Amino acid sequence: MLKAVIVLFILFLLIAVWSSRRKQKPSPQEKDLLQVKSNAGDSAKKVIFIVIDSLMAEAVDRGLEQKELPAFQFLIERGQYYKDMVSSFPTMSVTIDSSLLTGAYPDRHHVPGLNWYSVRDHKLINYGTGPAEVIKIGVNQVMADALMQLNGSHLNPELPTIYEDLSRAGKKTGSINGLIYRGSAPHTLSLPAWMHGPTSMPESISVKGPDFLALGSLTNPLEGIEDLPGSIIHRLGINSEFSISTASYLIRENKLPDFLYMYLPDMDQQIHKKGPSDLKSLKDTDHQLQTLLQNFGSLENALEKAIIVIIGDSGMTEILPANENPVVELFPLLQAFNVYRQGEAITDETEIVLAVNETMAYVYNLKAREARAIAEAIRADSRIDIIAWRDGEWICVSNGASKELRFKTGGELTDSYKQSWTIEGEPQALDLKINHERQTLDYERYPDVLQRLYGALHSHDGDFLVVTAKPGYELADQHSPTHKGGGSHGSLGHAESLVPLIISGTEERPENLRIVDLKAFLQKLVTKQ
């Protein structure tokens, strides 16, 4: 999700009005257009992978029933349509995209969420949650983490991305507005004067990405070639129209790489405001997809020349209106502890640090207090759903109904993904269905919950708990953004975890319906061409 960067852009508009009217230096011309085109020839199908933020199958089905989504209908009728692709956890876009592009959960890719605490650096890492929270943490710090450290060091350098793997296979790749973009080709992010002027951020940042890298006006290979919506009022190009227009140019000019990642962020903002039932933003997205495909000459030609894969990154749960008290304030629940206040220094006396990711939160235990005591304090609120923490090789889980279990990797029970587990306690704590005779387990309300909890709880160093809210509610620290009466995500349940997957232009089928398994599937599609 590029909402993180968008928030930062808006912040700088507020703190740097003095220079916003200055003429901005044009970003240096990139060599992307010279190196991006596939070497496989025009007869080889290109793979276009489109991530639509907060795309949900329920909304797609309603739009299809009302016959208001012709592009989606065309692709679904001529391809495969799955409604239960399991997302990563937390269901926050930076974590999900890291799983998409590395083929791993957070225990291996090391991007725990949009907001987390670094024990090594003694600071909160925030890639841009909301203006109030970012200001409290520090704009300089957030900008540096989002634009420099996320791809530069936080994303596990030892774990190859799809761009790096395909480059080694001799394939050309591209990314349009993807926040996770690490690859093998050198690029430059050019910050406008109103961003680097009032801060310590450099004017330009050297990064590595795919052969073609477009990240709004920060790096726009089409500058001076195409008139793209990249101004301040267009969120500096971090918008769906920029993504569609950039890809359309590559199609028209016959410059598509073998693999092109596209990110369409606009739906997410509307659903956060209006809730999951909103269809207008989906209709707008359908129109944009039509525009994109027509650049091939016709929709039919598009599937002759390309494989189109569309996925949502996470769903959303509908948040109750303000008069129904939907926001769980964690700070008061932990009043028996010395809890860090954003904007202040973390000292030797600090016992708890909160890192909230909408309907999910990390609760850091800096003083090695009994984890159960912290869990009990939080569980006193009936709106809390799941609390989990590490205890040696075990992961302990407590739910809002006071059911408890613990689990660890390895053992006699096997799930549908061929993962093996040992479980003790009450399976109802995670709504698990266990068949002891067959030694199998199935997931109900929480898809792939054991591996996803394991991934989050082993994603980074420190002693911490994972907390989720019940459907209809979201968590908050003192300055967290909230979405009363709208939509939110982050948690483990069906509404936030299951997303649609549409594949058109190939008969190849994914082995598992999990986002973490898509990288291998996409690489297979590309390398077979």
N, C-alpha and C positions, 0 to 999 in steps of 0.2 A: 504494500500500500504506500503510495507516494503522498498520502495525506500528511505524513511527517514533514516532508520538505515543503509542502504547500503552507503548512502552519508557520514554518520558519519564514517563508517569504512574506506572509502577511505581517508577522511580527516586525520584520525589518521595515516594512512600510510605516509602521507606527513609530519606530525609534529613529528612523533616518529620513524623515520628510524633508529635512534641510537639503538633501542631495538627490531626491528622487526625480527632480526635473533636469538634473545634469544629463548631458549627452553621454550615453554609455559607449564604451569602446566596443567595437564589434569583436566577437570571439574569433580567434585565429582559424583560418580555413583548415579543415581536417582532410586527411588523405582517404577518408572512409570510402568515398565514391569510387576511388581508383582501385581499391582492394577488396570491395565487398562482393562483387558479382560472383556467383557460383562458377566453379571450373568444370562442373559436370555436364554442361551443355543445356540447351533449351528443352531437350526431350525429357530430362530428368525432373521429376516433380519436386518442388520446393515444399518445405514444411513451415506453415505459418501457425504459430502457437499464440492464442489470444487469451489473456487472463482478464476477466471482467470482474472487477472488485464487487463483492457481495451479490453476485448472480446466484439466484436460488431456483430450484426446480419447480417449486410450487407456483412462483410467479410466471415462469416460462409456460407451465401447463395452463394457467388461467389465460395468458395472452394467446396461446395457440387455440384454446377453446373459443375465444372471442374473435379469432381470425385477424388478429392485429399484429402478428409478428411474422411477416412473409419471409424474411431472411432466415430466421430460426427454423421456420417450417420447412423451407427448402433444404437446409442442411440436415435436419433431422430425418426427413423423408428419404434422403439419399445417403444416409449414413447410420451411425450408431448413437443412441441417446441413453445415457446412464444417469440415474437420479441420486445415487447414493455413494459417490466418491468421498472417501474419508479424508478430511483435511488434517493438517498438523496441529500441534498444541504447544503454546496457547494459539488460539485462532486469531492471530494478529498477523498482518500481511508481511512484515519483515521476516518473521519466523516461518511463515508458510512459504514465501518465495525462496527462502534459504533451503527449505526441504525440497521444493520443486526442482531447483537448479543444482542441488548436490546429491539428491536421492538419499537423504539421511534425515533422521529426527535431530532435535537440538542437542542430544547427548554427544553427537558427532560433529554437527556444524557449528555449535557454540553461539548461536544467536537466540537468546532465551525469550525475547519479547520486545515490544516497543519500549518498555520501561523495565530496567533491572538494576541491580546493585553489584558493583565490582568490589569484591573483598580486597583484591590486590591493589586497586587504585584508591580505595576508600571513598568512592563517590557513586552517585546514581548515574547510570547510563540511560539517557532519554533521547530517542531519535526524533521527537516532536509530537507530543501528545495533545497539548492544548496551550493557548497563549499564557494563561496564568501560571501553569505549572512550569512551562519553559522559562518564563521570566524569573521565577523563584530559583530554579536550578542554575540558570545562567545561560544567556543566549550564545555567548562564545563557545561554551562547553558543548551545548547541544548541536550547534552548527558543525563543530569539529568532529563530533562523534558520528553525525549523520552523513556528512560529506567526505570525511577523510578516513575515519576508523572503521566504520561498518564494513566496507569492502576491503579496506587496507589491512586490518588486523583482527577485528572481532570475528568475521567469518573465517572459520578454521583454514589457515593457509595450507595445511596438509591434505585437505579434502578437495579434490578437483571439482569444478563446476562443469556443467554441460558444455559451456563455451570452450573451456580448456581441453576437455576430452575430444570434442569435435575438431578443434584446431589440430590436435595431434593426429587425428585421422585424415587430415587434409581437407576438411570441410570449412566453408565460410559461414560465419554466423553474424547475427545482428540483434540488437536490443533497442526498443523504443520505449522510453519512459519507465524502464524497469529499475527499481531502487537497488536490487541485487544484480550486479552486472559483471563481476570480476571475470576477466579473461586473459588472453595472452598479448593482445595488441595495445600499444601505448596510445593514450588520448589525453586531452587537457580539458578540465572543467574551468570555465572562465566566469568569475563572479562579477556581477555588475557593481559599479561604484557604491551604490547605496547599501550593498551587502558587506563588502570588505572595508569600505571607508570608515564607518564608525566602530569597527571591531578589529580584532587582531587576526582575522582570517586573511590569507594571502589573496592576491588578485587572481591567481591561477593555481590549479591543483593538478598535478600529474597523477593519472590513474591508469589502470590496465583493464581492458574490457574486450568485448567481441570485436570483430573486424569493423562493424558498423555500430556506432554508439550514439544515440540521440537521447539526451536527458533534458527536455525542454530547451530553453535558451542557454542553459549552462554549457551544453555542447550540442550544437545544431549543425550537422554536416551540410544542411541544405540552405544555410544562410546565404543570401544573395542569389539563390536559385529559385526557391519557392517562398511565397509569402505565407508564413505559418503563424497561427495564433500564439505568439510567444511573449506578449507584452505583460506588463505588471497586472493589468486588469484581467488578463487570461492566465493568471497564476504562473507566469513565465514559462508557458508551454506545458506545464504539468496538468494536462487535460486530455480528454478523449479525442477531441477534434485534432489536436496536434499529432497524436498517435496515428489516427486514421489518415490524415493528410500526408504524413511522412511515408507511411507504408504505401499509400496510393502512388506516390511519385516513384518509388522503387519498382512497383508493378508496371506502371506505364512506360518507364524507361528501360525495362528489361534488366534491372540491376538487383533482383532479389538474391540474397544469399541462400545457401542450402537450408539454413534454419533461421527463422526470424521470430523473436519474442516480442509481443506487443502487450502493453498494459493500458487498460481503459479504466480510469479511476472515478469517472463522474457519478456513476450509480451509487457508490458508497456514501457520498455526501448527502444525497437526497434521501436515502433510506435511513441514515442516521437521524435525519430531521423528521421524516414523515412516517417511518416505520416500514416493516417488510411488506405491507399490503399495497404500497405505492407501485403503480404500473407505468406511470408516465416516463420515468427515467429508463425503463426497459424498452419502451416503444422508441425512445430517442436512440437507444443503443442499436436496436434492430435497423433503424434507418441508416445509421453509420455503417453497419455491417453490409447493407445493400450497396452503399456508396463504394466501400472497399472492394467488394466482389465484382462490381460492374467495371472496374478498371481492367479486368481481364478480357473485356468485350461482352461478356454475359455471365450469368451465374453458372450456367452449364460449363462454359469454358474454364471458369475458375477451378472446378473440380477435375478438369482435364490436365491442368497445369500445376495444381497445388493440392497438398493435403492440408485441410483446415481442422485444427483442434482448438476447441473452445472450452474453457473451464471457469467456474467461479472459484475464488480463493477461500472464502468462508461464507456461511450464512449469517443470519442475524436473528436474535430473539426480540420480540416486541417488548419494550419497556413500558411498564404501567405509567399512567399519567401522574403528575406531581401530587395530586390530592390523595394518591394511594401509597405514598411514602416508598417510592421504588429504589431509593439510593441508600445503600448500606455504608455508613460512615465507619471505617475501621478504626480510626484514631480513638474515639470514645470507648470502643470495646476493649482497647488495650491500655486504659488509663492506669492500670496497676503497674505498668512498665514505663521506662523512660524512652519514649518514642521520638525518633528524629523528626524535626520540623523542617520542611524544605526551605532552603535559603539560609539556614543556620549551619554551623560547623558540626561535623560528626566528631564527638569527643570520646574519651575513655569511659564516660558515664552512659553513652548511648547504648540502649539495650535492643531496640527494635528499629528496623528501617522498613518502610512500606514502598513497594513498587507496584502500582495498580495498572492493569491492562484491561480496563472496562469491566467485563464480567468475571475477570480472573485477577488474582494478585499473588505476588511473591511477598512473603513476610519473613524478613531476615532476623535471625536470632544471633546477635553479636556477642552475647555474654554466656553462651552455652547454657541458657536456662532450659529447664525441662520442656521439651517440645509439646508434650501433652498439656502442660499448664497453659501454654499459649493457645493451643487448639481449643481447650475448654473455654477460655475467655472469648474466643471468636464464635464458638458454636452456641454461645448464649443467645445469639440473634437467630431467630427462626427463619430468616431469609437466606441463611448460609446453606449451601448444598454440600460440597465436598471439601474436606481438609485432608491433606496428605503430607507426609514428611519422611525423610530417610532415617533409618535406625540400623546402622551397619549395612549388611547386604540386603536387609529387608526394607520394604516401603510400607509404612503404616497408613491406614485410611480410616477416617471417621466421617459419617455423613450426618445430615441434619436430623435424621430419625434415630440417632444414637446407635446405629449399626456400625460395627467395626470389623476390619479384616487386615491382614498383612500378606504381602506377596513378594516373591523374588524370582529372578530369571532362572531358567532351568527347572527341571522336574518332570513329572509324569503327565501333567495336563497339557494338552495341545490345542491351540485356537485355530481358526480358519486360515490364518496366515502362516501356519506351521511354526509358530513361536511356542516355546515350552515354558511352563510356569509351575511354581509351587505356591499354593494358597492355603492360608489358615484363617479361621474365623468365619464371619457371616458373609456369604457371597452377595446377599442383598445390599450390602454397603455400596457396591458398584453395579448392582443389577446384573450380576453374572448368572448364567445358566450352566450348571456343571452336570455332566453325565459321568458319574464315577465308573460305571460299567465300561463305557467306551473310552474313558479318560480324555474327554473333550470338554471344552468350554466355549460358550457363545456369548456375544455381547448384545445387550438390549438397548437401554437408553443412552449408553456411552460407548460409541464405536471405538474399537481398538484401544480401549481405555488403559489397559495395563502398560502397553508399550508407549503410549503417549504420555502417561504420567511418569513412567521411567525416564523418558527422554527429557522432560522438563526438569525433573528433580536431579538429573545428572548433566544438565546443560552448562553449568558453570560452577566455580568453586564457592564454598560457603555453606553455612548451616541455615537452612530456610524451609519454610512451609509453603505449599501451594494451596490457595483458597479459591473456591468458585462460588458464584451466587446462583440461587434458584432461578428458573425461567421467570422473566418479568421484572427482575431486579438487576442492579449493577453495583459494583463496589466503588469506593471513592476514598482518597486521601483528602487532605485539606484543600488542595487546589486542582483536583482532578476534573477533567471535562465530564459532563453527564448528559444523558439523552432522554430526559423524562418525556414520555409519550411518543418517543421515536423508536429507534432500533439500536442494538448494541451486540457486541460479540467478544470473544476471548475464551469462552468456557468449553466444556466437554460434551454437552448434550447434542441431540440430533439436529436441532434447529440451527446451531452454529457450526456443526461439524460436518454435515453432509452437503455436498455441492454437486451440481450437474456437470457432466462431461459429454461433449458432442464431438464426434470424429467423423469427418466426411472426406471422401477421396481415396480411401484405402479399405481393404478388407481385414487388415491387421487389427487384432484385439488385445487390450491390456490384460495381463495375467491376473493382477489384483487391482481392485478399485480403491487405491489409496494414493494420495498425492505424493507420498514418499517413494512410490514405485514408478512414477511417471517418467522420471529422467531416463531410466533404462528403456522404456517403451519409445520415447521420443528419439533417443539415439539410434535405436533399431530402425525406426522409420527413415531417418536421415541417411544412415550408412547403407541402407538397401537400395537407395536411388542411384 
